[in-house]
Amino acid sequence: MESLLVPTFIVALAEIGDKTQLLALLLAARYRRPWPIIWGIVVATLANHFAAAAVGSWVASALSQVTLSWLLAAAFLAVAGWTLIPDKLEEDEAARGRRFGPFIATLIAFFLAEMGDKTQVATVMLAAQYPDLVMVILGTTLGMLLANVPVVLAGNFAADRLPLTLIRRVAAAGFVALSLYAAYQALKLGGLGA
């Protein structure tokens, strides 16, 4: 259950104020059809996070537990810092798929916007940390939906009233906690050597 709940919580927090949340807001304003947009987010996130989780699982199998734990500790710490930096939506990301309907436009835009994004990187790391790949993918996808569906449904109303700085700090603290836990696991497993 931890393989589902931790990724859900971490990604939901990290996603608030993220560029894909801004993209969801833009798509909702442009198309005014929430359900095709929501389904586009679901499909794009499942595809993107499946690939990210597969990479994370492969990395976990290729490295020793101690090396993996130290790598995770450093990566979670880096993502904690990254989380504190507000995202901005680039105009070309918003324009992708404009000639298609809301589902295809959302699918293309979300899949591409997530490439190299902090939630995709977090998915790689979470899949390396937790053995249940399916639960990690479901958790990170659920986290994306928890952050983005209210924006699609409520539009600008919800996004303008959220304390984004506080939410980014809480998400960063969650990544720091994961970093400390991974460092603890590395020390418990064998110290500083691989």
C-alpha positions as CSV (number, residue, x, y, z in Angstrom):
1,M,0.0,0.0,0.0
2,E,3.0,2.3,0.6
3,S,3.9,1.9,-3.1
4,L,0.6,3.5,-3.9
5,L,0.2,6.1,-1.2
6,V,3.6,7.7,-1.1
7,P,3.8,8.3,-4.9
8,T,0.2,9.6,-4.9
9,F,1.0,12.1,-2.1
10,I,4.4,13.2,-3.4
11,V,3.3,13.7,-7.0
12,A,0.0,15.4,-6.1
13,L,2.0,18.0,-4.0
14,A,4.8,18.4,-6.6
15,E,2.3,18.9,-9.4
16,I,0.5,21.9,-7.8
17,G,1.8,24.9,-9.6
18,D,3.6,22.8,-12.1
19,K,3.6,23.6,-15.8
20,T,1.3,20.7,-16.6
21,Q,-1.2,22.1,-14.1
22,L,-1.0,25.4,-16.0
23,L,-1.5,23.5,-19.2
24,A,-4.6,21.8,-17.7
25,L,-6.0,25.3,-16.9
26,L,-5.2,26.5,-20.4
27,L,-6.9,23.5,-22.1
28,A,-9.9,23.8,-19.9
29,A,-10.3,27.5,-20.8
30,R,-9.7,26.8,-24.5
31,Y,-12.0,23.8,-25.0
32,R,-14.5,24.1,-22.1
33,R,-15.1,20.3,-22.3
34,P,-13.6,18.8,-19.1
35,W,-14.1,15.1,-19.6
36,P,-12.1,14.7,-22.8
37,I,-9.3,16.8,-21.2
38,I,-9.4,14.6,-18.0
39,W,-9.2,11.4,-20.1
40,G,-6.3,12.9,-22.1
41,I,-4.5,13.6,-18.8
42,V,-5.1,10.0,-17.7
43,V,-3.9,8.3,-20.9
44,A,-0.9,10.6,-21.3
45,T,0.2,10.2,-17.6
46,L,-0.2,6.4,-17.7
47,A,1.9,6.2,-20.8
48,N,4.6,8.6,-19.6
49,H,4.8,7.3,-16.1
50,F,4.8,3.7,-17.3
51,A,7.9,4.5,-19.3
52,A,9.5,6.4,-16.4
53,A,8.7,3.6,-14.0
54,A,10.2,1.0,-16.3
55,V,13.4,3.0,-16.4
56,G,13.4,3.2,-12.6
57,S,12.8,-0.5,-12.2
58,W,15.7,-1.2,-14.7
59,V,18.0,1.1,-12.8
60,A,17.1,-0.6,-9.5
61,S,17.9,-4.0,-11.0
62,A,21.2,-2.8,-12.4
63,L,22.7,-1.3,-9.2
64,S,23.5,-2.6,-5.8
65,Q,21.1,-1.7,-3.0
66,V,23.6,0.6,-1.4
67,T,24.5,2.4,-4.6
68,L,20.8,2.7,-5.5
69,S,20.0,4.1,-2.1
70,W,22.7,6.7,-2.2
71,L,21.7,7.6,-5.8
72,L,18.0,7.9,-4.7
73,A,19.0,10.1,-1.7
74,A,20.9,12.5,-4.0
75,A,18.1,12.5,-6.6
76,F,15.3,13.1,-4.1
77,L,17.3,16.0,-2.6
78,A,17.8,17.5,-6.1
79,V,14.1,17.2,-6.9
80,A,13.3,18.8,-3.5
81,G,15.3,21.9,-4.6
82,W,13.7,21.8,-8.1
83,T,10.2,21.7,-6.5
84,L,10.8,25.0,-4.9
85,I,11.2,26.7,-8.3
86,P,7.9,27.8,-9.9
87,D,7.2,26.4,-13.4
88,K,6.2,28.5,-16.3
89,L,4.2,27.2,-19.3
90,E,6.0,27.8,-22.6
91,E,3.8,28.9,-25.5
92,D,4.8,26.1,-27.8
93,E,3.7,23.5,-25.1
94,A,0.3,25.1,-24.9
95,A,-0.1,25.1,-28.7
96,R,0.7,21.5,-29.4
97,G,-2.2,19.6,-30.7
98,R,-4.4,22.7,-31.2
99,R,-5.8,21.5,-34.5
100,F,-7.1,18.3,-32.8
101,G,-10.0,18.0,-30.4
102,P,-9.6,18.3,-26.6
103,F,-8.7,14.6,-26.0
104,I,-5.9,14.4,-28.6
105,A,-4.6,17.9,-27.8
106,T,-4.4,17.0,-24.1
107,L,-2.9,13.6,-24.7
108,I,-0.1,15.1,-26.9
109,A,0.5,18.2,-24.8
110,F,0.6,16.4,-21.5
111,F,2.8,13.6,-22.7
112,L,5.3,16.0,-24.1
113,A,5.1,18.4,-21.2
114,E,5.9,15.6,-18.7
115,M,9.1,14.6,-20.6
116,G,11.9,15.5,-18.2
117,D,9.5,17.1,-15.7
118,K,10.0,16.7,-12.0
119,T,7.0,14.4,-11.7
120,Q,8.5,12.1,-14.4
121,V,11.9,12.2,-12.6
122,A,10.1,11.5,-9.3
123,T,8.3,8.5,-11.0
124,V,11.7,7.1,-12.1
125,M,13.0,7.4,-8.5
126,L,9.9,6.0,-6.8
127,A,9.8,3.0,-9.2
128,A,13.5,2.4,-8.2
129,Q,12.6,2.6,-4.6
130,Y,9.4,0.6,-4.5
131,P,9.1,-2.9,-5.9
132,D,5.5,-2.8,-6.9
133,L,5.7,-1.1,-10.3
134,V,2.0,-1.1,-11.0
135,M,1.2,0.5,-7.7
136,V,3.8,3.2,-8.3
137,I,2.4,4.0,-11.8
138,L,-1.2,4.1,-10.4
139,G,0.0,6.3,-7.5
140,T,1.8,8.8,-9.6
141,T,-1.1,8.9,-12.1
142,L,-3.6,9.4,-9.2
143,G,-1.4,12.2,-7.8
144,M,-1.4,13.9,-11.2
145,L,-5.2,13.6,-11.3
146,L,-5.7,14.9,-7.8
147,A,-3.7,18.0,-8.7
148,N,-5.1,18.5,-12.3
149,V,-8.7,17.4,-12.3
150,P,-9.9,20.2,-9.9
151,V,-8.1,22.7,-12.1
152,V,-9.9,21.4,-15.2
153,L,-13.3,21.3,-13.4
154,A,-13.0,24.6,-11.5
155,G,-10.8,26.5,-14.0
156,N,-9.1,29.6,-12.7
157,F,-11.1,29.7,-9.4
158,A,-9.1,27.0,-7.6
159,A,-5.7,27.8,-9.1
160,D,-5.8,31.4,-7.9
161,R,-6.7,30.6,-4.4
162,L,-4.1,27.9,-3.6
163,P,-1.1,28.8,-1.4
164,L,1.4,27.7,-4.1
165,T,4.6,28.7,-2.1
166,L,3.4,26.7,0.9
167,I,2.5,23.7,-1.2
168,R,5.9,23.8,-3.0
169,R,7.6,23.8,0.4
170,V,5.5,20.9,1.7
171,A,6.3,18.9,-1.5
172,A,10.0,19.8,-1.2
173,A,9.9,18.6,2.5
174,G,8.4,15.3,1.3
175,F,11.2,14.8,-1.2
176,V,13.8,15.7,1.5
177,A,12.1,13.1,3.8
178,L,12.4,10.5,1.0
179,S,16.1,11.5,0.5
180,L,16.8,11.1,4.2
181,Y,15.1,7.7,4.2
182,A,17.1,6.6,1.2
183,A,20.3,7.7,2.9
184,Y,19.3,5.9,6.1
185,Q,18.7,2.7,4.1
186,A,22.1,3.1,2.4
187,L,23.9,3.5,5.8
188,K,21.9,0.5,7.2
189,L,22.8,-1.6,4.2
190,G,26.5,-1.1,4.1
191,G,27.6,2.4,4.7
192,L,29.4,4.6,2.2
193,G,30.8,1.8,-0.1
194,A,28.9,0.0,-2.8
